[in-house]
């Protein structure tokens, strides 16, 4: 864990409730995790579905990500 609370991990380790920093620098609060996205076992989709925003990001399960729990 870094001093700012971000942990490097893989997309496979992300859980609902995590804050995910995308490669663009945008942050997504994960409210749903959709495994085997589009029928592809190694593809996962993270969804933020709140009153303020709807955002989804698909990525390979082995993609390195930054997570704050």
N, C-alpha and C positions, 0 to 999 in steps of 0.2 A: 504494500500500500504506500502511496506517495503522501507527502505532507498535505496535499489538497483533497485527499480522500478517494482519488481515482485508483482503480485496480486494473491492471492489464490482464486480460483473459481471452478466451475464445467465445464466439457467438453462442456456442452450445451451452455455456455456463450462465447465460442471461436468464433471469427469472422475472415474472410479473412483479412490479413494484420497483425494479431497478431503474436507475437513471443511466441511459446509454449515450455516450458521446460518439456521434457519427464522424466519419472521415471528413465531412464538410465542416466540422466544428459545431454543428447544430446538436442540440441535446433532445432526447426523446425519453419521456417517462413511459416505460413499458406497462401497458394495462393488459395486453394479451400477447401470448406467444403462439404462433401457428407453425408447428413442426411439419416436416414433409410438405412444404409449400409447393403448390402446383403439381403435387404428386411426385416431387423429387426429394428423396430421402435426405440428401445432404444440403437442402435449401431450407432456411428458416425465415419466418417473417415476424417482425416485431411491430406491434400496433400501439399507438397512443390514441385513445378515444376518450376525450374529456369534453366538458362544456366549452372549453376555449379553443380546442384544436383536434383535428383528426389527422394523423400522420402514420404512414406505414413505411417500413424499410425491410427489404428482403436481402439476405446475404447467405453465403456459405457458412456451414456450421464451424468450419475451421478458421474463419476470419478472425484476426486479432482485433479486439475491441477494448474500449475503456469503460468501466462500470463503476458507478457509485451506488452503494447500498445504504 
